[in-house]
Amino acid sequence: MHLPAGERDVPHPAPPRATEGQPALRRGTVWVLAVGCGVTVANLYYSQPLLVDMARDLAVPEDRLGVVAALTQAGYALGLLLVVPLGDILERRRLILVMLGAVTCALVAVALSPGFIWLAAASLLLGAATIVPQMLVPFAAGLSRPAERGWVVGRVMSGLLVGVLASRTISGFVGAHFGWRVMYGLAAVLNVVLARALAFLLPESRPAERLSYSQLLRSFGKLLRDEPVLRESCLFGAAVFGAFSVFWTTLAFYVARPPYEFGSESVGLFGLAGAAGAVAAPIAGTVADLRGPKLMIGVGLVLVLWSFGLFAGLGDRLAALVAGVLLLDFGVQACHISNQTRIYGLRAEAHNRLNSVYMVSFFVGGAAGSSLGTYAWSSWGWAGVCAAGAGFALVGLAEYCRTAFRSRPGPRPPTPDGNPGMTPYNGP
């Protein structure tokens, strides 16, 4: 997988230099993890530009196909809840390879779907199996030093975002020229190739704790009860991904009609407009290391709200629609990376569980956004979609304002050159 030109050409901050203690994570390892995230997360988003084509092929109403996107995200949340925590008690490399095998089987099932019920069930299973990215991100966080964690998470997440963006563009092109079933067959082959590569490249990673599976699941409640930062991040994540899913689930329906009348290939090209998010990921991670992640969360929420203002007021103009996509993807990634930087600073021995709790909330918000977006489209059209997306952003902003001053860090010591604003931020 190659990064788009915008990602290659924009200079990014260099990683922090290794100091005493744990060595800095090698660049090569970071990029392997980033590519793995991108290839696997793409499975969740292939359907979005193809929903209209699927509806025609299976002879079902368009609004029913919105359920496919919602079930994929709901299945992902289920996998996050039940499978990802196993990374805290099992050898992570082997678990990742087993799940890649399950993903391949689910992709083949989607490609062979004879009807809507089969497609819906296979999509649920696909979502539940496609949790490899959420094993690779804590894998990377656990291998990194605290002072570089935001940079490492940002880099790995930039690979994940490129996968999200490329998935829509590629699936739109393949769907337009070869059919939507071919796209899922190609994805199955790609995941087999990735599994073979990761089998050779990933190091073994043994867990730090010995817990039974039931103890592992019961610890979720304790983490939520004891960690207010985790609770905040869960709500922020659900809000921004709910807004994100409202837009992307309904975009294919909106632009298939006048004044655009675009097909699946053109819908997929909108994914390239979101390349700003790939730039946002490492920038947000670096800012989180230096200034604290809470600042970037607020910026991200405001950008998401602003994007829906553009969609509502000027959505019938292509330039405004593209500008809104830029703002939406940049805002979501700035918020998401900052949330993850916060939670990975809490408990090193529970990285997978912290990530599970957060990402379950994230994708529950996404499933709610897909369902609400589809309902809003069928009931009130584009205006309803914009209102639903803005509503998610406003919920996040309300929580942000409520907690803005409660978790502010204390004064930071000055750097040797006397600049008090550039010392690394090590708190939540």
Steps between C-alpha positions, in 0.01 A plus 500: 500500500633841403420826670331765287718782371372744759624274780844457344556864416399661830791509747432332833674551828790265565453238770637579844860401557576203716614584848569296807285197576288337234640542146302685237282281280659438159347685205473177302291334769273803524435494124431126498236553768358798310465302176340210686244736653419654162452171317277347766284799590410541132272195531253705703452768237494328162121494510438874533542602132339171392169520686303618199651223282426240769140618527449464126670160481304354791174681409447663839420865592795733554413572862530128587859497376588762761450214747801323345734784600343514847533123552864506392575765761289324764691178431825690535389628840415140599844380394663783690312404813554123486820441299739796526538470882655157442814691399558568871515127586608322175802528273401788275675404177325162478164654589539755219570225246199294612272801460635572152393148404150568637483829307584322175216250551253782573603691186439191287156461661409860410619452141278190461186655658189375313261742673458776753474278812823318412673831427385648832619198699834484315551873556445456874760221505739707289480786748554266796810347338656826375648601834865458402561879483397529864756237593776665299450848650547393866780271376677813373418703811641228724828491306548878513641726772255736680664812350450371143167324543294773336733504198493120464123474540458786253719327241326166535162670490599693187543161332160397629341814360665453160335156501161655575540754220649262246229241570226732374694608193606147406160343566327774302728435201482121519123506556443725198713288264482143633215482752480519877555126553842515331607766751442267793679214325804722444489609864513136611815442294659819639441388859663162431809681366506725808479201735805341338695826524415563867587140589861578404525864610323531837689419819346280766323694774422320825234631741594660830204360695350157567122526509212274408272611218216574743733710718612683189145595403402595855794741516328724242261636757782574742695686233200716415428565868859587593608698192306822430732573205385174342133593549555840339687349206222247443241774465719720279582206275138387467392854415752564222469156342123521516518824302752347260275201433190714450675667209679209335205258520270741317744669261448240224124558510535880495743530211314238291227763452497846339695723486783242513370165366830328587564126483696283743837588343444873556380439855821311570705796382362705787718282721807665353369837613527371856878460468525798735421256776814301421698820547305579818593172671875554555450873557235434766725241663794739515285785638362258759857417609591868535183683604269233635234310304197679645569806284488297177178331607327838522641607163381176343144535632473856370622395155244218483219740586627750244501233229129432544432871480663493155308189397170656604553844348702424189472124448372544144837651399781255436776724639312544828428127524869420457599769752255349748655155452843650574377660821308191608787255453758736650279564803416134561864392481625784721247398765559126461881512521484728802253267673730204444805691621311572822385145569837338419652717772282337768597134565769323298387153610146565373561663162284251310212532744519878505500498121207254496284713727578814303459345156176323594360842586651642181330244276175494693492869416578409138222241484258753651614758245449259208151407618395854584650636178307249289177576687556876471564466126182299436290731721637852447760479224836676509385760755421220744840342440678828577294554814580148623875544440506840668309353795774244565765774492300717740472215751879468497549874537261511794705236681822677405380828650385321815842341556727762343651625824472191715790316333728790414866413571701698746780741403777341298864562591694716253730345243875576513447785254233650723201413281227372733269388217711231334556245775344163431158444648492170692158519661154405373 
